[in-house]
Structure formats: structure tokens, C-alpha cells
């Protein structure tokens, strides 16, 4: 009954506009602090009748607006290592273009189950030796990006272009465990990198006519304000807060992928 209501709803009615903006706000906060918040708008778009491929393209509009707002706020508070962020963003951009092209045709069901298993393994590493997630490792931060880091970021871009949901979790893991950042500074680089690659992925979906501009732009209003609030929370509440939110998001996202 509820699903039928959403599918037959007028997306430009006050109720649906409010719902899209509220969902966009929640997405902006969760994505900025941890990741995978996009699953909210992704699911809502499909409930409103969008096919999965068009929902996948449409979420990119809000992601761009949200990450722009978050990036500017992180930079304002001097939490962003933008020079290294730009270097790491290049392979992500290349990977995202390829990943978005793959997403146009591929079936996602098996991929999502594999992803859920990977997330559960990742959860173990967040519990194990938590200090690695909370403190900077200066020697790693001050070094140039390694080949391994660039390769990992290429594959993250490939995944981000493919589906985007959960890309923040993988990016945070590499930035903390391999590049040596604490979760606050890793979050800032993550947000900036997502902002840089998302227009390229969006362009692929636009070229293939897989974007619903009405839904995407309405939800993007909430994304912007959620991104601002989320970045302020990340800076003010610190790495340990982000770590607990990250663990909660991973559990919920993995459950979603398993269909629980």
C-alpha cells in the first residue's frame, strides 16, 4: 500500500518535496561524517518509481552539491590537506568514469552481496586497534602518495562511479590505514575527492539519459545543508565520534545489502 502510494505520488507536491529535502539532509549529514547515507535517497527515488539505473545517476546531483558545501567548510576550518587530496583524486576521477560506464549495463545483485561481506570484514579492523583510526601518523601523511595508494584510489573511483553508495567508507579506510590520517582529516579529503570525481561520473549518466533532474535537484537542497551540518559535527566532535558513527553505518549498510 505504501509503495503504491509513493509510485503514484506527485513528486512536486508539498509532501513529497518535503520528504525529498528531509532525506537529502539526512544523506548529507551521514555521508559527510561516515558514508553510505546515499542509500536513503537511492531507496526513496526507487520507491517514487525510478528504475535502479536512473536512481543511480540521479543521486549524483545531490552528492556534488553536498560535497561542495562540506569541502568549503572543512577548508574554512583548516581541516583539509587539499594538496595531497588533489593528487589522490586523480586516479579516483579516472576510475569513476570507467565505473559509471560499467554501471550503465551491469547487474548489481551479486556485486552487492560481495560488497556486504567486505564491509563486515572491515568492521573487524575498525574494532581492532582503534587508536589507528584516531591519531595521525605524521610520517605517512608527509610522504608523497605511493603507487599502492594511487592504485587503491583508482579502484575506489571505479566503485564510486559504479554505484557510489559506500564509497566514503572505503575511502576513509585507505586514508586512515594506509595514508595515516585521523578520521577528521581523512573525512575532509574524502569529501573533497568525492566532489572532484562526481561530475565526471554524472556526465556519463547524463550522456546516457539516466538522470531525473526534478528529484535530484530537490533532494540536493537538503544535501547541501546536511553537508554543512555534518562537516561541523565532524570537526567539533572529533575522530572517536566519527568512528562510532562509521561502525553503525557499516552494520546498517551491510544489512541493507543482504536484504535484512
Number of C-alpha atoms within 10 A of each C-alpha: 5 7 12 11 11 17 15 11 15 13 19 13 10 10 11 17 17 16 18 27 24 20 23 31 28 22 32 34 27 24 33 30 32 30 29 23 24 27 20 17 29 22 14 18 26 18 19 20 16 20 12 15 19 21 25 30 30 27 29 27 22 27 28 22 22 31 29 19 22 30 26 18 21 25 15 10 11 13 18 23 17 18 9 15 20 15 14 24 24 18 21 29 27 19 24 32 25 20 24 27 17 16 20 17 9 11 11 13 10 9 11 17 16 12 15 20 13 13 20 16 10 17 15 11 15 18 13 11 10 12 13 17 27 20 16 19 17 11 9 16 18 11 11 12 16 13 9 10 16 17 15 19 26 23 18 26 31 27 24 28 33 25 25 27 21 25 23 26 23 21 25 27 19 18 24 24 16 17 23 24 26 24 30 31 23 26 33 29 29 31 32 25 26 26 23 20 23 26 18 19 28 25 17 22 24 16 9 13 11 21 24 18 14 13 25 24 20 22 30 28 20 25 36 26 22 28 32 23 21 25 30 19 17 23 22 11 12 16 22 18 17 23 21 14 15 23 20 13 21 22 14 13 23 21 13 14 18 15 9 8
